[in-house]
Amino acid sequence: MNDLIPFSRTTGDWKRLIEDLQLDRLAELAAPDRIFRLSTQELCAYFTQDPAELLRRQEAVNDLISQPDLYHACLQLLEAIEVWSAHAGPSRQETTPGAPNLSEYTFVSNFQKTLNKLDDAFHSCRSTVTSKLFSALIEELSALTKGEEMSRLASCYAELTPGAAVAGRIRLGFSMDDRLEPREYKLLSLEESQPGGKKTSLAGPEAMMAGTLAAQAAGRGSAEINGMLRRLTGRLNMLRSDLILLLTGTSLARKLRQAGLPCCFPTILPKEDKGFSAKELSNPLLLAAGKREIVTSSIEFVPKGELLLLTGANQGGKTTFLQSVGLCQWLFQLGLPVAAEYAALSPCVNIVSVFAARERTGVGRSLLAEELRRIGEAIAETNGDSLVLLNEPLNATSPAENLSISVEVLTAFSAARVRGIWGTHIYELAGRREEIALPGGAQLGSIRVEVEETADGVNPSYRVIRGEPAYNSYASEVLRRKGLTL
């Protein structure tokens, strides 16, 4: 049963990455349904560097993708966990003193039926399940339904509350307070089931005495039964969020494939490789935006750390591509499938993003000061195992100053031998990268948005390729497409 342990989780400040990569939109797209969904912060808490943990999650999601029956069985289990938690959890409303808690008997009966139904649903998938997690879950359900404590539960209520358990029909009278809520209860009659099928009505003092005894017994029985239920379902309750995470990955994979987009589980590379290779990578946020034609790109970092300088036409897809790289790494380190035909990635310690500041955020603080503050924070968060994504972070100054500051920032990032992408409209930064003296032999590469030149003008292909910068942002083409030229 050790394979049924919950996934590890951590804490951290994900606010900037959530904003830059628009993780809220991705979480909404991938949610299995409106009821069982995790918040973006809850998803971020599953970010892990542990290769064994990542592989364990990948195998479990793969089982769900390949077996729809298992997916639906997990939904049924989550629904049951919600009911169990509401019944036996700390938020449950206490029974009114003096009232027979007869609902416990019905709940115990339904609990047994539900558990048997779940056992049957998961057992039907036993022969085709390959992941250790779902194999262990199937064993757990089987042990619960056939275990000694489960058989004790069947007779527990009858033993502790005989007066209530054997009742055939009960008539209660009650009074209400000023808010029309029940205040006092009184047992009017009790039809007791007899072996021969006959029923005897009790009334008067006998009925009142029977009601009092039943109420007292039910109170004692309720506490013991709830304790037993918590013990029986405790391990299953701990898997609630983990199951939703796995269903989220399955839901995302289905939506990508329905849209004709590739999706895969990345090969896990050693951490020290600092590897990132993806073939036909796409941005799932385009799917969330309702785009029908989505362009894919391929990318590969030089091993041991490389910073790629990304240039290209205005509105050519640089930001979209940067996000696709970040989302790929983020999904990979949740143990979920990514939007690519093939991928091989090394786990990173964190994803550091600095996207162009959009507004002034402090009194007396210029936009440039805000940009430099964010860059400074990013450098402080970065080490050699970080993935760094910068998207035109120095727009609030002249091109000459932008180039000068960018070289200094590049030097700081390169000193840590990070891998990442710097999107920029300063072409000299990429074109003269070999002239920049970098510490420790760090490497700078150049990638650009490919353009298509036709008789009618120049159009971006939105595909990113390796190559030297084109030294043209094609701003006039943007104006032409917007209908703003004379």
JOMOUR-V611777 format. One line per field, one symbol per residue. ss: DSSP state (H for helix, E for strand, C for the rest). psi: psi as a letter, one per 20 degrees, with the letter a starting at -180 (. if undefined). burial: # if it has 16 or more other C-alpha atoms within 10 Angstrom, else .. Layout:
BEGIN
ss=???
psi=???
burial=???
END
This chain:
BEGIN
ss=CHHHCCCCCCCCCCHHHHHHCCHHHHHHHHCCCCCCCCCHHHHHCCCCCCHHHHHHHHHHHHHHHHCHHHHHHHHHHHHHHHHHHHHHCCCCCCCCCCCCCCHHHHHHHHHHHHHHHHHHHHHCCCCCCCCHHHHHHHHHHHHHHHCHHHHHHHHHHHHHCHHHHCEEEEEEEEEECCCCCEEEEEEEEEEEECCCCCEEEECHHHHHHHHHHHHHHHHHHHHHHHHHHHHHHHHHHCCHHHHHHHHHHHHHHHHHHHCCCCCECCEEECHHHCCEEEEEECCHHHHHCCCCCCCCEEEECCCCCEEEEEECCCCCCHHHHHHHHHHHHHHHCCCCCECCCEEEEECCCEEEEEECCCCCCCCCCCHHHHHHHHHHHHHHHCCCCEEEEEECCCCCCCHHHHHHHHHHHHHHHHHCCCEEEEECCCHHHHHCHHHCCCHHHCEEEEEEEEEEEECCEEEEEEEEEECCCCCCCCHHHHHHHCCCCC
psi=ihijqqqqqrrrojgghgggilhghghggiphahgnqqrghhghiipqiohhgghggghghhghginhhhghhhgggggghggghhgjrhippqqppippmihgghggghgggghhggggghhijghiphqhghghgghggghghjrhhhhhhhigghghmhhhhjpgpppqqqrqahjkqpgqqpogqooppqhjiqpppqrbhgggghgggggghhgghgghghhghhhhjghhhiighghhghhghggggghghhjjqqqrpqpoqqhihkqoppplprohhhhhijphoppqqqqpqpqjopppoprrqpkijggggghhgghgggggjikrqrmqhqqoqqqrhropqoqppirpjqpjprhghgghghgghghhipaijqppopnmilikrqhghggghhggggggghhilrqapopqjnhhgghkhiipoqqjkqpprpqqpqqoprhiappqijpprprqqikpilhhhggghikjq.
burial=...#.##......#..##.##.#.########...###.##.#######.#..############....##.###.##.##..##.##.........#####.##..#..##.##########.#...#.############.##...##..#..###.##.###.#..#..............#########........#....##.##########.##.###.###.##..##.##################....######.#..#..##############.......########.###########.##########################################.........######.##..#...###############.....##..##.###################.###.#....#...##########......###.###.#.###..##..##........
END
